[in-house]
Amino acid sequence: MKKIQLLMIASTFMISCGSNELPSDKDDTDTPAVKKNKPGGKFGDWEQDNEGNKYREDYALKEILSGYELVKYTRINGGQFGGGSSTTKFTLCSDGSMQYYHQSLTSVSVEGAGSSDATEDEDYGIWKAVESADGYKLLMTISSKYGTTGFMELKPMGSKIQVVRYNEWQEFLMKKIDC
């Protein structure tokens, strides 16, 4: 009998409050819903490359990188025995075109003998700022010269950016350019 009375009191209370719904765990605050893959949104549609990597274009990241040249200068001082230097550049134009340039010079000097070697490589293609299915921010480069696609994880840090190349974090300067 007491259960029936409690049920009647509870139902009367719910009716007087204007609802027959039980309370939910959902937060009823007015937070905007995140709209994914919509025109004008933050991300493009999900795509997949030939190797099965899933990604989507990240428009906010693209805006950060567009019109910049990522430059890394390296110098190795070998003391009296030689040394080396290299320059690596990724030019990321606002229209999605990309240029890559790498130059290195190594010299070795020992008593009575010496040698040096210089290499240079250039490439061009297109680039995209993407997010992987795992949530990583990536620079995707598609080479016209070699026909390959590369993904490099990155972290923008103001006038510098960290990029994973050859499985290690490398720091590049971000230089604003017109292209």
C-alpha positions as CSV (number, residue, x, y, z in Angstrom):
1,M,0.0,0.0,0.0
2,K,2.8,2.4,0.8
3,K,4.4,1.7,-2.6
4,I,1.2,2.8,-4.4
5,Q,1.0,6.0,-2.3
6,L,4.7,6.8,-3.1
7,L,4.0,6.2,-6.8
8,M,1.0,8.5,-6.7
9,I,2.9,11.2,-5.0
10,A,5.8,10.9,-7.5
11,S,3.5,11.0,-10.5
12,T,1.6,14.0,-9.1
13,F,4.9,15.8,-8.6
14,M,6.0,15.0,-12.2
15,I,2.7,16.2,-13.6
16,S,2.9,19.4,-11.6
17,C,6.4,20.1,-12.9
18,G,5.0,19.8,-16.5
19,S,7.0,16.7,-17.5
20,N,6.6,13.0,-17.5
21,E,10.2,12.4,-18.3
22,L,12.7,11.2,-15.8
23,P,15.8,13.3,-15.3
24,S,18.7,12.5,-17.6
25,D,22.5,12.7,-17.1
26,K,22.8,15.0,-20.2
27,D,23.9,18.5,-19.7
28,D,21.1,20.8,-20.9
29,T,23.3,23.9,-21.3
30,D,23.3,25.7,-24.6
31,T,26.5,24.4,-26.1
32,P,26.8,24.4,-29.8
33,A,26.9,21.1,-31.5
34,V,30.1,20.3,-33.4
35,K,29.3,19.9,-37.1
36,K,31.8,17.7,-38.8
37,N,32.4,17.4,-42.5
38,K,30.0,20.3,-43.4
39,P,31.0,23.0,-45.9
40,G,32.4,26.0,-43.9
41,G,33.3,23.6,-41.1
42,K,36.7,22.9,-39.6
43,F,37.3,19.7,-41.5
44,G,36.8,18.1,-44.9
45,D,35.3,14.7,-45.7
46,W,37.2,11.6,-44.7
47,E,39.4,10.2,-47.4
48,Q,41.8,7.2,-47.7
49,D,45.0,6.9,-49.6
50,N,46.3,3.9,-51.5
51,E,48.0,2.5,-48.4
52,G,44.8,2.6,-46.3
53,N,45.7,5.8,-44.3
54,K,42.5,7.7,-43.4
55,Y,42.6,11.4,-43.1
56,R,40.5,14.5,-43.5
57,E,41.6,18.0,-44.5
58,D,42.0,20.4,-41.5
59,Y,41.1,23.9,-42.7
60,A,42.3,25.7,-39.6
61,L,45.7,24.1,-39.8
62,K,45.9,24.9,-43.6
63,E,45.3,28.5,-42.8
64,I,48.2,28.5,-40.3
65,L,50.6,26.9,-42.9
66,S,49.5,28.6,-46.1
67,G,52.0,31.0,-47.6
68,Y,54.9,29.8,-45.4
69,E,58.2,28.3,-46.1
70,L,59.4,25.8,-43.5
71,V,63.2,26.0,-43.3
72,K,65.7,24.0,-41.4
73,Y,69.4,24.8,-41.3
74,T,71.9,22.3,-39.9
75,R,75.6,22.8,-39.3
76,I,77.9,20.1,-37.9
77,N,81.3,21.2,-36.8
78,G,83.8,18.4,-37.1
79,G,86.6,20.6,-35.8
80,Q,89.9,20.1,-37.6
81,F,88.6,17.1,-39.4
82,G,85.9,18.7,-41.4
83,G,82.2,19.2,-40.9
84,G,78.9,19.6,-42.8
85,S,75.9,21.7,-43.4
86,S,72.4,21.2,-44.8
87,T,69.4,23.2,-45.7
88,T,65.9,21.8,-46.1
89,K,62.9,23.8,-47.3
90,F,59.2,23.1,-47.8
91,T,57.4,25.9,-49.6
92,L,53.7,25.7,-48.9
93,C,51.8,28.0,-51.2
94,S,48.2,29.2,-50.5
95,D,47.0,27.5,-53.7
96,G,48.0,24.1,-52.4
97,S,51.2,23.8,-54.5
98,M,54.4,22.7,-52.8
99,Q,58.1,22.8,-53.5
100,Y,60.8,20.9,-51.6
101,Y,64.5,21.7,-51.6
102,H,67.4,19.9,-49.8
103,Q,71.1,20.7,-50.1
104,S,73.9,19.2,-48.0
105,L,77.6,19.6,-48.0
106,T,80.1,17.4,-46.1
107,S,83.8,17.8,-45.9
108,V,86.5,15.6,-44.3
109,S,90.1,16.6,-43.8
110,V,92.8,14.4,-42.4
111,E,96.5,14.9,-42.4
112,G,97.7,15.0,-46.0
113,A,94.2,14.3,-47.6
114,G,90.8,15.8,-47.8
115,S,87.5,15.3,-49.5
116,S,84.1,16.9,-49.9
117,D,80.7,15.8,-51.1
118,A,77.6,17.9,-52.0
119,T,74.1,16.7,-52.8
120,E,71.0,18.6,-53.9
121,D,67.4,17.4,-54.3
122,E,64.3,19.3,-55.5
123,D,60.7,18.3,-55.8
124,Y,57.3,19.9,-56.4
125,G,53.7,18.8,-56.0
126,I,50.8,19.5,-53.7
127,W,50.3,19.7,-50.0
128,K,47.4,19.4,-47.6
129,A,47.1,20.0,-43.8
130,V,45.2,17.0,-42.5
131,E,44.1,15.2,-39.4
132,S,44.6,11.4,-39.2
133,A,41.9,9.0,-38.0
134,D,44.0,8.9,-34.8
135,G,43.8,12.7,-34.3
136,Y,47.3,13.6,-35.3
137,K,47.9,16.9,-37.1
138,L,49.9,16.1,-40.3
139,L,51.5,17.7,-43.3
140,M,50.6,15.6,-46.3
141,T,52.9,16.1,-49.4
142,I,52.2,14.5,-52.8
143,S,55.3,14.5,-55.0
144,S,54.9,15.0,-58.7
145,K,58.5,14.0,-59.3
146,Y,58.5,10.7,-57.5
147,G,54.8,10.0,-57.4
148,T,54.8,9.4,-53.7
149,T,52.7,10.6,-50.8
150,G,54.3,11.5,-47.4
151,F,52.8,12.3,-44.0
152,M,54.7,14.2,-41.4
153,E,53.3,14.9,-37.9
154,L,53.6,18.5,-36.9
155,K,53.2,20.9,-34.0
156,P,53.0,24.7,-34.8
157,M,54.8,26.8,-32.2
158,G,54.5,30.5,-33.3
159,S,57.3,31.3,-35.7
160,K,58.6,27.8,-35.5
161,I,57.1,24.4,-36.1
162,Q,58.2,20.9,-35.1
163,V,57.9,18.2,-37.7
164,V,58.5,14.5,-37.5
165,R,61.0,13.6,-40.3
166,Y,62.9,10.3,-40.5
167,N,61.2,9.3,-37.2
168,E,62.5,12.2,-35.1
169,W,61.2,15.6,-34.2
170,Q,62.9,18.4,-36.1
171,E,62.4,22.1,-35.7
172,F,61.8,24.3,-38.7
173,L,61.5,28.1,-38.9
174,M,58.3,29.4,-40.4
175,K,59.1,32.2,-42.9
176,K,56.2,34.1,-44.5
177,I,56.4,34.2,-48.3
178,D,54.2,35.3,-51.3
179,C,53.2,32.5,-53.5
